[in-house]
């Protein structure tokens, strides 16, 4: 994200990171229907005829709306690769 991940601002004496700002912004201005649609698209994402780069880009775009699912998949993959 072009270095924006490390940017912080102060709001009412509270430090807000870029990630927190995005979360609050999306929570306030993104409808539940839009969120549900994006989460469904993420859950149903398959590479199909996309290149690996296209798939990875789409994964990154959609995964920001489902932190818990991505975190769980990463943990599951890590534990299965250790076995």
C-alpha positions, 0 to 999 in steps of 0.5 A: 500500500505504498507505505501507508500501512505505517502512517498514523494520525491522531484523532481526539488524542487517540492514535489511529493507524491506516488499517484502523482508519480503513476498518472504521471507514468501511464499517461506516460507509460500506453497506452490509450487502456490499460486504456480504457480496465481497465475502462471498466472492472471496469464499468462492474465489478460484484461479480458473484461467487467471494467471498466478499474478492475477489470482494473487492480486484478486485474492489480496483485493478480496481478502482485506474484507475477511481477515478472520477467514484469511488468518484461519486458512494461513494457520491451517496451512502452516499446521498442515505443512508442519505435519 
